[in-house]
C-alpha cells in the first residue's frame, strides 16, 4: 500500500504530518510523491483563512475522481478543519463527511492513535500490520500523540512542538475551537525528543506551538502538579527555563521558535533570549494591526506602544535581532486612517518579512457572529498591495545593508549548482555550491540584495562542517 500526504498551513501542521507518516509507515505503507500512485490520500488542513479551506475542498473533490481508476483508494483528512474523528460508516459523522463527496474518513490530529482503527473501518484491505510498533518512546502512551516519533523530513533540521492550542480567543481566529485550549508538554518529554534529534545529527531545532512563549502558563498547565513543581524548580518564565535547558544540549547549534505572542513576552524572557548563544537573533512576533482600536476589536490585549516597547527591548538585548510578523488588513470596521497606522508601524519596525492576509470571516468566531465584514473586497486588495509594497521596499533596504557582510548559512538544498539556506536571522541566501554542502554550515559573503533574499559566494574554500 502507498500513501501521499498534502499539508497546508503552519509549521505545526507540517510537524503533525511527520507523525502521521510514522504511523502509516509502521502500518506498512510506503510514501509516494505523486497522488495518482497512492492507495491512501491524506490532506492535513489549515482553516485559518477561507482561501485555505476552499483549496482543501477543491483538492478533495479532485482526489475523489481518482477512485474511478483505483477501487482500493481511500481519501482522508485531518488538521484544523476536523471536529469529530469518524468515517462514512460512523453513526456520529463529522460535518465534512456530509458535504465533501469522495471523502472517506477524518480524524482530529490529537486522536492520531485512532488512525489504524479508522482505516480498517473504512476499507478492510487497509488493515494494520500486526508486527508494527506505533509507539516508540517510553514517556507516555499513544493517547499523547506527541510521544510518537515523527518521520522527520530532514536529518539536520526539525520542528519540535512544545504545546498546542490557544486560550487567547482573538475575535478573528478559529484556533481555540479547532485546536482546543492551551496545553504544554513536560520539559522532560521535550528534552527527550530534542536529545533524540541531536543524537541523530540535528543541528537546528525550531520550537513550535500556537503561542510558544505561553509555554507552561495556561489555566490547564497551572492546574497540574507537574507545572507547580516546574515553577518551584526553575522559577521565572517557564519558556525561558525551557530555552535554558535546551541550550545545554551538546551539538545543537541553533534554536528558533514560532509563533510568539506580545502578551507573554516578558523582560525575563527577552533577557534570557539575549544571553543564550544558541538562540537565533530572529523573532516572529505577530502584531496583526498597528492601530489600537482595531487591536481592541481583535481582542489583542496589547497596544501599538506596548508592541514597539517589546521590539526596542529586543534590540537592546540583541542588537542584530531581526523581526517578522503577521498582519490582517481589512478587519471589521478598519478605517483608512487605522490602516495607515499599520503602514506607519511597518516603517518604524522595518520587518524583514510579514505574512499579510486579507480578513475573511471564519464561521464560529466572534467576528463572524457579532461583527460586520464591512470592508469591500477591492479595498482589502488595495490595502494588501499597499502594505506589501512597503514591506518589499523595507525588506530590500534591510538586505542592501547586508551586502559585504559575512553570514553563516545552514545549507538546506542545492539545485543546478546553486545552494540555498538560512542565516541566523532567517534570511534566505543563495550562492554557488554543490550538494555535498547540504546540512553543513558555510561562511558566505553577501554580494547582492534582492527584495526578500540575498545572494553571495563562499567566503573561502570550505568543505563544510556540522
N, C-alpha and C positions, 0 to 999 in steps of 0.2 A: 504494500500500500504506500502511496505517495501523498505528501501534503504540501500545501502552499499557503503562506500567511501574508496578508497585506495589512500593513499597520498605518494608521493615521493618528496624528495628534502629538502629544508632548513626549518628553523623554520617558515618563512613567509608562506610557503605552508601549514604547519600544522595549523597555525592561520587562514588562509583563509578557510580551511576545517571546522573549528569550526563555521565560519559564514555561510557557505553553509548548515551545519547541522541545524542551527537555522531556516533558510528559509524553508528547507524541512519539519521540524517538525511543523512549523507553517502552512504548507500546509496540514498537516495531515499524513505525512509519519512517519514510525517507523524504527529506526535503527536496523540492524541485523549484527551479526559478520560474518556469512557465506554468501559468494556471491551467492551461489546456492539457497538461500532462498529469495533473493531480487527481487523486481519488477523494481527497478531502480539501475543501477550500474554506479558509477561515479569514474573517475580517475582524481586526482589532480596532475598535472605533473610538472616535472623539465626537462629542456632542456639544462642544463649547460654542460653535458657530453653526448657523443653519446651513451654510455652504458645505461644511464638512459632512453634515448629516445627509444632505441631498446627494453628495458624491457617493456615500455608502449605499443609499437606496438604489442609485443607478447601477453601481457595480454589482450588487447582489442580484439584480434582475439580469444583468449580462451573464453572470456566472450560471444562473439557472438555465440559460439556453444551452450550456454545455452538457446538461443532463440528457439531451437528445442523442448524444454520441457516447455517453458513458453511464450505463444504468447503475454502476456502483457509486457514482459521485454523490457526495453529500456536502451541503453548504451550511456552515455555522458562523456565528457572530458572537463576539464578546466585547468588553470595553464599556465605555461610559453610557452607551445608549440602552444597555440592558437593565431591566428591573427585576426579572424573575427567571432564574435558571430553569429551562424547560425545553421540551421537544414538541413536534406537531402531535405526538401521541399523549402528551400530558393533559391531565384534567384542568390544571390551572396554568394556562399558557401566557407567556409574555405578549404584550401588545404587538411587538414586532412580527410575531408568528402569524398574526391575523391579517396583516396588510402587505407583507413582503412576500410575494409569490416566489416559490422556489427555495425559501429559507427553511432548513430542516430542524435546527436547534440553536439555542442561545444559552450563554452562561455568564453569570457575574464572575469577574476575574478573581475575587476573593474566594469563590467556590470552585476554583480550578481542580480541586481533588475530585469533583464530580464528573469531570470530562470523560473518563472511561465509561462510566455508567450511562451518560447521555449518548455517547457514540453507540453503545450496544442497543439502547432503546430505539435509536434512530434506524440502525441497519445492523442486522445480526452479524454480517460478514466483517464489520469493523469492530472486531472483538479484542479484548485485552490479551496481551501476551502474558501468560501466567508466570513466566520467569522474570518479568520486568520488576525493577525496583523504582517505585515512584518517588520514594523519599530517600535522599542520600545524605542528609545532615542529621546529626543526633541531638539537635537543640529543641526539638518540639515534635509536632505531628503534622500530618498533611492538612489539618484544619487551618494552619497558618501557612498560606501559600508562599509566603516569603522564604520559608525554610526549604523550598525546592531549589536545588542548584540550577541556575539558568544554563542554557546553551549559549554561552557568551559569543557575540558576533566578532569580537576582537580579542587577540591574546594579550594586548598591551594596554588597552583602554576598557573601562567598564562603567556602566551606570549601577549605582548601589542605592536602592530605595531605603530610606530610614524611617519613613512614616507614610501614612496615607490619609485621605480625607481632608476636610476643612470645616472649621467652626465659624468662619467669618460671615458667611451669608451676604456677600456682596449682592446687590439687588439685580445685577445682570447675569449672575453666574449660576450654573446648574450643578457645579461640582459637589456641594454638600448633599445634594439629592442623589447624584449618580455614584459618588464615591463614599458617601457617608460621613460620619463625624471623624474628627482627627484622632488618630491612634498611632502611637510611636512604637517602634521595635526596641527591644532592650539593647543596651550598649554591648552586652556580651554577644548577642546574636549578630549585631552589625560588625563587631570586631572579628568574629569568626569568619564571616563571609569575606571581609576585607583581607584577612590573613590568607585565606584560601586563594584569593585573587593574586596577591603579591607573591605567594609561594609558586604560583603558576605563571609568573612573568609579567604581571600587570604593573605598569609604572604610573598610570594616571587613573584616578577614580573620581567620578562626578557623583556627589550625593544628591539624591533627588527626592522630591515629595511635592505635594501641592503647596506646602508652606514650610520649607525645611527649617527655617530659623524659629519655628514654633515647636520644634522637637522637645518633647517632654513637658510641655506647658498646657496641654489641653485639659478639659474637665475630666475626660476619661483617664488620661495619664495620671492626673493628680489623685484620682480615687484608688490607684493601685499601690500596694505596699512597695512594689519594686521602685517606683519613681520617688516615693518618700525616702527610701534608703539611698537611692541615687543622689537625691538632693543633699542628704546629710554627708554623703561620702565625698561628693565633688564640689558642692556649693556653686553659687553663681548661676549663670545661664546654662541650661543643660546642653544646648547646641555647642556652646563654647567648650564645655567639658568633652564632648564627643570629638570635636576637632583636635583638641589637645591629645586625646588618646590615639586617634588615627595618625597623627603626625609622628608618633613614636615607631611606626612600622618601618623596619629597615628594608630599603629597596623601593619604597613608594616615593616617587619624585614630585608628583603634582596632585593636589586636591582641589576640586572645584565644587560648587553647589548651585542648584537651581530648584525651584524658584524661591526667593525670599519675599518677605512682606515688611513694609516700613514699620508696622505696629510692633514687631518683635526685634527690631534692630537696635539693641541696647548698647550703651557705652562699653560695657564689659565684653560684649561680643565683638564689637568693632576693634577694641584694643587687642583681643586675642587673635583676630584675623591678621592684624597688622604685625604681630610678633612672630607668627609661625612661618618658617621658611618654605614649607611645603604648600601653603595656601597660595593659590594664584592670585595676583593683583587684578582680579576681574570680578565684578558684581552685577548680577542680573536682578534689578530691583524694580518690579512693575509699579508704575505710578498711575496709569490709566487716564488721568486728566491733570492738566495744570491749573484748573480752576477750583476754588474751594467749594463753591455752591454745587458744582457738578459732582465733586468728590463726596459731598454730603448726601446727594441723591443716590449715589452709587453705594452708600454705606461703607465708604473707605474712611476709616476713623483716624485720619491724619489730615493735615493741611499742606498746601504747597510749601509754606515756610518750614514746616517740620521736615518735609522731604528734602529740601535744599540743605537744611542743617545736617541731616544724615550724610548727604553727599560730601559736605565740607569736612565732616569728621573723618570720613574715609580718606579723603585727600590728605589730611594731616597725618593719619596713621600709615597710609600707603601712598606716597606722593605720585607714583606711577600707575595708580589704580585706574582702570577703565570701566565704563558703565554701559549697560544695555537695559532696555525697558520694554514694557507692554503698554499700548495706548488704544483706547477706544474713541473714535470720532463719531459725532452724530448721535451721542446718547440722548435720551429723552429730555427735551427742553433745553438742550445746549444752544445758546445764542452764538452769534458770530463773534461777539466780544469774548465770550467764555472760551471759544475755540482759539482765539488769538492769544489768550493766556497760556494755553498749551504750547502754542508756537513759541512764545517768549521763554517758556521753561526749557524747550529744546535748545534754544540759543544759549541759555545760561549754563545748562548741564553739559551740553555738547556730547550727546550719546554717540558711541561708536555704531550702535545698531538699535533699531526699535522694531518691534513686531506690531504693526499698526493694523487695526481691524475697524471695519465699519459696523456700527451697532446693528445687531439683529436680535429681535426678541426670542427668548428661549422659553418654551412652554413650561410652566411650573415655577418660574422665578418671580420675584416681587415686581420687577419692572414689567414683566409680561402681564401680570394680574392687575396692577394698580397704576401704571404709568402709560402715557400715550407716546407711541413711536411717531413723533410729530416732525421729524426732520426728513424732508424729501430725499429720495434715493439719489437724485442728481446732486443735491447739496452735500450728502455724505461722501459721494465720489470725489467731488471737488475738494473737500476738506482733506480727504485721504491724499489726493495728489499734491496739494499744497504742503502738507506736513511731510510727505515723503520727499518732496523737493528740498526742504530744509535739511532733513536727515541726510540725504545724498550729498549735499554741499558740505555740511559739517563733517560727515564721515571722511570725505575726501580731504578736507583741510587737516583733520587729525592724521590721516595717513601720510600726507605730504610732509608733515613734521617728523615722520619716522624715517624718511629717506636718508640714507647714510649711516643709520644705526645698525647695530648687530642684535639679532634675536636668536634665541634657542628654540628651534622648531621640532616638535614631535611629528615625524612624518607618518601620515595616515594612509596615503595611497600614492601610486605613481603610474601614469599613463603616457605612452608615447614620449618617454624621456623627460617628463615634467612631474616633479614631486609636489605634493600639497600637504600642508599640515598647519598646526595652530601654534601661535606664540603663547607665552604665559598669559598675556592679556586677551587671548582668544581671537587674535587677528588671524585671518586666513592668509597664508603665504604660499606662493608658487615659486619654484626655482628648478633649474635643470638638475637632473639626477637620475638614478636608476632604482629599480625595485628592491635592491639589497638594503636600501636605507629605510624601508618601511619598518616602523616600530622603534626606530632609533632617534635620539636627539641630535640635531645637526645645527651648527652655528651658521647663520645666514646673514649676509649683509644686504640690507634693503636698498634696491636700486630704482624702483618705480612704484608710484602710488596710483591706485585706481579708486573708484567710488567706495567699494566695500571689501577690497582685498589688496594685498601687496605682492610685488614681485621682487625677487632677489637672486643672489648667487651664493654658493657655498663660500664661507669666509676663508677657508684654507682646505687643503687636501684632507679629506676626512673619510674614514672607513665606517663611521657610525659607532655609537656607543649607547648602552642602555642605562 
